[in-house]
């Protein structure tokens, strides 16, 4: 039977919303997801930009560690926290 379902939950990372539309055979015809990590991305970037100047002059390993700590403070999903921080040294 066709239909539409929406669910929202306050997850530890923030508001998580799923919406699904089903066709008359019960197959997913459309989906819309609002995930907290995506919503927090801009704040993470702004905090990194504000924090980085305070770390300049420290060893690269320490800078990397401190920036990773900041990112993980937002509790991003596992795959995002693994691939979110990319540092280009000049």
Backbone as JSON Lines, residues from 0, in Angstrom:
{"i":0,"aa":"X","n":[0.86,-1.17,0.0],"ca":[0.0,0.0,0.0],"c":[0.9,1.23,0.0]}
{"i":1,"aa":"X","n":[0.59,2.24,-0.8],"ca":[1.43,3.44,-0.86],"c":[1.3,4.25,0.43]}
{"i":2,"aa":"X","n":[2.33,5.01,0.68],"ca":[2.27,5.85,1.88],"c":[3.54,6.65,2.07]}
{"i":3,"aa":"X","n":[3.51,7.41,3.13],"ca":[4.64,8.26,3.48],"c":[4.83,8.16,4.99]}
{"i":4,"aa":"X","n":[6.09,8.05,5.4],"ca":[6.38,7.99,6.83],"c":[7.51,8.94,7.18]}
{"i":5,"aa":"X","n":[7.36,9.62,8.3],"ca":[8.38,10.55,8.77],"c":[8.66,10.24,10.23]}
{"i":6,"aa":"X","n":[9.93,10.2,10.57],"ca":[10.31,9.99,11.96],"c":[11.4,10.96,12.35]}
{"i":7,"aa":"X","n":[11.36,11.43,13.57],"ca":[12.38,12.35,14.08],"c":[12.75,11.92,15.49]}
{"i":8,"aa":"X","n":[14.03,12.02,15.79],"ca":[14.52,11.67,17.12],"c":[15.67,12.61,17.48]}
{"i":9,"aa":"X","n":[15.74,12.97,18.75],"ca":[16.86,13.78,19.23],"c":[17.97,12.8,19.61]}
{"i":10,"aa":"X","n":[18.91,12.62,18.69],"ca":[20.05,11.72,18.9],"c":[21.16,12.47,19.64]}
{"i":11,"aa":"X","n":[22.15,11.76,20.16],"ca":[23.24,12.44,20.87],"c":[23.94,13.51,20.03]}
{"i":12,"aa":"X","n":[24.0,13.32,18.72],"ca":[24.67,14.3,17.85],"c":[23.75,15.44,17.44]}
{"i":13,"aa":"X","n":[22.45,15.3,17.67],"ca":[21.48,16.32,17.26],"c":[20.25,15.68,16.64]}
{"i":14,"aa":"X","n":[19.41,16.49,16.04],"ca":[18.14,16.03,15.49],"c":[18.36,15.16,14.25]}
{"i":15,"aa":"X","n":[17.75,13.99,14.24],"ca":[17.83,13.04,13.13],"c":[16.42,12.87,12.57]}
{"i":16,"aa":"X","n":[16.26,13.11,11.26],"ca":[14.95,13.02,10.62],"c":[15.05,12.09,9.41]}
{"i":17,"aa":"X","n":[14.13,11.15,9.31],"ca":[14.01,10.26,8.15],"c":[12.61,10.41,7.58]}
{"i":18,"aa":"X","n":[12.52,10.49,6.27],"ca":[11.23,10.53,5.58],"c":[11.3,9.54,4.41]}
{"i":19,"aa":"X","n":[10.3,8.69,4.29],"ca":[10.25,7.71,3.21],"c":[8.89,7.75,2.53]}
{"i":20,"aa":"X","n":[8.9,7.59,1.21],"ca":[7.68,7.5,0.42],"c":[7.67,6.12,-0.23]}
{"i":21,"aa":"X","n":[6.55,5.39,-0.07],"ca":[6.43,4.04,-0.62],"c":[5.42,4.02,-1.76]}
{"i":22,"aa":"X","n":[5.71,3.2,-2.78],"ca":[4.77,3.06,-3.88],"c":[3.69,2.03,-3.52]}
{"i":23,"aa":"X","n":[2.81,1.72,-4.47],"ca":[1.69,0.83,-4.17],"c":[2.11,-0.62,-3.94]}
{"i":24,"aa":"X","n":[3.37,-0.94,-4.21],"ca":[3.89,-2.28,-3.93],"c":[4.75,-2.3,-2.66]}
{"i":25,"aa":"X","n":[4.8,-1.18,-1.96],"ca":[5.56,-1.11,-0.72],"c":[7.05,-0.87,-0.89]}
{"i":26,"aa":"X","n":[7.45,-0.52,-2.11],"ca":[8.87,-0.23,-2.35],"c":[9.14,1.25,-2.11]}
{"i":27,"aa":"X","n":[10.35,1.53,-1.67],"ca":[10.74,2.91,-1.4],"c":[10.85,3.66,-2.72]}
{"i":28,"aa":"X","n":[10.04,4.68,-2.85],"ca":[10.01,5.52,-4.05],"c":[10.85,6.77,-3.85]}
{"i":29,"aa":"X","n":[10.98,7.2,-2.61],"ca":[11.76,8.38,-2.3],"c":[12.17,8.39,-0.84]}
{"i":30,"aa":"X","n":[13.27,9.05,-0.57],"ca":[13.75,9.16,0.81],"c":[14.41,10.51,1.01]}
{"i":31,"aa":"X","n":[14.25,11.05,2.19],"ca":[14.87,12.32,2.56],"c":[15.4,12.15,3.98]}
{"i":32,"aa":"X","n":[16.7,12.37,4.16],"ca":[17.33,12.22,5.47],"c":[17.99,13.53,5.88]}
{"i":33,"aa":"X","n":[17.75,13.94,7.1],"ca":[18.45,15.08,7.69],"c":[19.25,14.51,8.85]}
{"i":34,"aa":"X","n":[20.58,14.51,8.68],"ca":[21.45,13.88,9.68],"c":[22.25,14.93,10.43]}
{"i":35,"aa":"X","n":[22.46,14.75,11.74],"ca":[23.12,15.75,12.57],"c":[24.54,16.1,12.11]}
{"i":36,"aa":"X","n":[25.3,15.12,11.67],"ca":[26.68,15.41,11.26],"c":[26.7,16.44,10.15]}
{"i":37,"aa":"X","n":[25.81,16.3,9.19],"ca":[25.74,17.27,8.1],"c":[25.34,18.65,8.62]}
{"i":38,"aa":"X","n":[24.41,18.69,9.55],"ca":[23.97,19.96,10.11],"c":[25.07,20.63,10.93]}
{"i":39,"aa":"X","n":[25.94,19.84,11.55],"ca":[27.02,20.38,12.39],"c":[28.28,20.74,11.62]}
{"i":40,"aa":"X","n":[28.34,20.36,10.36],"ca":[29.56,20.51,9.57],"c":[30.08,21.95,9.56]}
{"i":41,"aa":"X","n":[29.23,22.92,9.32],"ca":[29.67,24.31,9.26],"c":[30.24,24.77,10.6]}
{"i":42,"aa":"X","n":[29.6,24.39,11.7],"ca":[30.11,24.77,13.02],"c":[31.47,24.13,13.29]}
{"i":43,"aa":"X","n":[31.64,22.89,12.86],"ca":[32.93,22.22,13.03],"c":[34.01,23.0,12.29]}
{"i":44,"aa":"X","n":[33.75,23.36,11.04],"ca":[34.73,24.1,10.25],"c":[35.06,25.45,10.87]}
{"i":45,"aa":"X","n":[34.04,26.16,11.35],"ca":[34.28,27.47,11.97],"c":[35.1,27.33,13.24]}
{"i":46,"aa":"X","n":[34.83,26.31,14.04],"ca":[35.6,26.09,15.26],"c":[37.05,25.72,14.94]}
{"i":47,"aa":"X","n":[37.26,24.92,13.89],"ca":[38.62,24.58,13.49],"c":[39.39,25.83,13.08]}
{"i":48,"aa":"X","n":[38.75,26.7,12.3],"ca":[39.41,27.94,11.86],"c":[39.75,28.84,13.04]}
{"i":49,"aa":"X","n":[38.9,28.88,14.04],"ca":[39.15,29.73,15.21],"c":[40.23,29.13,16.11]}
{"i":50,"aa":"X","n":[40.31,27.82,16.18],"ca":[41.24,27.13,17.08],"c":[42.65,27.04,16.51]}
{"i":51,"aa":"X","n":[42.75,26.87,15.2],"ca":[44.05,26.63,14.56],"c":[45.09,27.7,14.86]}
{"i":52,"aa":"X","n":[44.78,29.0,14.8],"ca":[45.82,30.0,15.09],"c":[46.45,29.83,16.48]}
{"i":53,"aa":"X","n":[45.7,29.31,17.43],"ca":[46.23,29.1,18.78],"c":[47.22,27.94,18.84]}
{"i":54,"aa":"X","n":[47.21,27.1,17.81],"ca":[48.07,25.92,17.79],"c":[49.34,26.11,16.96]}
{"i":55,"aa":"X","n":[49.39,27.19,16.19],"ca":[50.54,27.41,15.32],"c":[51.82,27.45,16.13]}
{"i":56,"aa":"X","n":[52.87,26.85,15.59],"ca":[54.15,26.79,16.28],"c":[54.35,25.5,17.05]}
{"i":57,"aa":"X","n":[53.29,24.75,17.24],"ca":[53.39,23.47,17.94],"c":[53.75,22.38,16.93]}
{"i":58,"aa":"X","n":[54.23,21.23,17.38],"ca":[54.56,20.13,16.45],"c":[53.31,19.68,15.66]}
{"i":59,"aa":"X","n":[53.55,19.23,14.43],"ca":[52.44,18.79,13.56],"c":[51.58,17.72,14.22]}
{"i":60,"aa":"X","n":[52.22,16.79,14.92],"ca":[51.47,15.71,15.56],"c":[50.52,16.25,16.62]}
{"i":61,"aa":"X","n":[50.98,17.25,17.37],"ca":[50.13,17.84,18.41],"c":[48.98,18.63,17.79]}
{"i":62,"aa":"X","n":[49.28,19.37,16.72],"ca":[48.22,20.12,16.03],"c":[47.16,19.16,15.52]}
{"i":63,"aa":"X","n":[47.6,18.1,14.85],"ca":[46.67,17.11,14.31],"c":[45.82,16.51,15.43]}
{"i":64,"aa":"X","n":[46.45,16.12,16.52],"ca":[45.74,15.52,17.64],"c":[44.69,16.47,18.23]}
{"i":65,"aa":"X","n":[45.07,17.73,18.43],"ca":[44.15,18.71,19.02],"c":[42.97,18.98,18.09]}
{"i":66,"aa":"X","n":[43.23,19.08,16.78],"ca":[42.14,19.31,15.83],"c":[41.21,18.1,15.75]}
{"i":67,"aa":"X","n":[41.78,16.9,15.8],"ca":[40.94,15.7,15.81],"c":[40.08,15.65,17.07]}
{"i":68,"aa":"X","n":[40.63,16.07,18.2],"ca":[39.85,16.12,19.44],"c":[38.66,17.07,19.3]}
{"i":69,"aa":"X","n":[38.9,18.22,18.66],"ca":[37.81,19.18,18.48],"c":[36.71,18.58,17.61]}
{"i":70,"aa":"X","n":[37.09,17.96,16.51],"ca":[36.1,17.34,15.61],"c":[35.3,16.28,16.36]}
{"i":71,"aa":"X","n":[35.98,15.44,17.11],"ca":[35.29,14.35,17.8],"c":[34.42,14.85,18.96]}
{"i":72,"aa":"X","n":[34.67,16.06,19.43],"ca":[33.82,16.64,20.47],"c":[32.39,16.82,19.96]}
{"i":73,"aa":"X","n":[32.24,16.95,18.65],"ca":[30.91,17.04,18.04],"c":[30.26,15.67,17.89]}
{"i":74,"aa":"X","n":[30.99,14.61,18.19],"ca":[30.49,13.24,18.1],"c":[29.94,12.91,16.71]}
{"i":75,"aa":"X","n":[30.76,13.14,15.65],"ca":[30.26,12.78,14.32],"c":[30.15,11.27,14.19]}
{"i":76,"aa":"X","n":[29.43,10.82,13.18],"ca":[29.32,9.38,12.96],"c":[30.71,8.8,12.72]}
{"i":77,"aa":"X","n":[30.86,7.51,12.91],"ca":[32.16,6.85,12.81],"c":[32.83,7.12,11.47]}
{"i":78,"aa":"X","n":[32.11,6.91,10.37],"ca":[32.74,7.1,9.06],"c":[33.11,8.56,8.83]}
{"i":79,"aa":"X","n":[32.31,9.49,9.33],"ca":[32.63,10.91,9.17],"c":[33.85,11.3,10.0]}
{"i":80,"aa":"X","n":[33.93,10.82,11.22],"ca":[35.06,11.19,12.07],"c":[36.37,10.61,11.54]}
{"i":81,"aa":"X","n":[36.28,9.51,10.81],"ca":[37.48,8.89,10.24],"c":[37.99,9.69,9.06]}
{"i":82,"aa":"X","n":[37.1,10.29,8.29],"ca":[37.49,10.95,7.04],"c":[37.27,12.46,7.05]}
{"i":83,"aa":"X","n":[36.87,13.03,8.16],"ca":[36.5,14.44,8.16],"c":[37.7,15.37,8.14]}
{"i":84,"aa":"X","n":[38.77,15.04,8.84],"ca":[39.9,15.95,9.0],"c":[40.98,15.64,7.97]}
{"i":85,"aa":"X","n":[41.23,16.59,7.09],"ca":[42.29,16.47,6.1],"c":[43.16,17.72,6.23]}
{"i":86,"aa":"X","n":[44.4,17.54,6.68],"ca":[45.3,18.68,6.9],"c":[46.28,18.77,5.74]}
{"i":87,"aa":"X","n":[46.4,19.97,5.18],"ca":[47.39,20.22,4.13],"c":[48.44,21.14,4.72]}
{"i":88,"aa":"X","n":[49.65,20.63,4.87],"ca":[50.75,21.39,5.47],"c":[51.48,22.15,4.37]}
{"i":89,"aa":"X","n":[51.82,23.4,4.64],"ca":[52.58,24.21,3.67],"c":[53.86,24.69,4.29]}
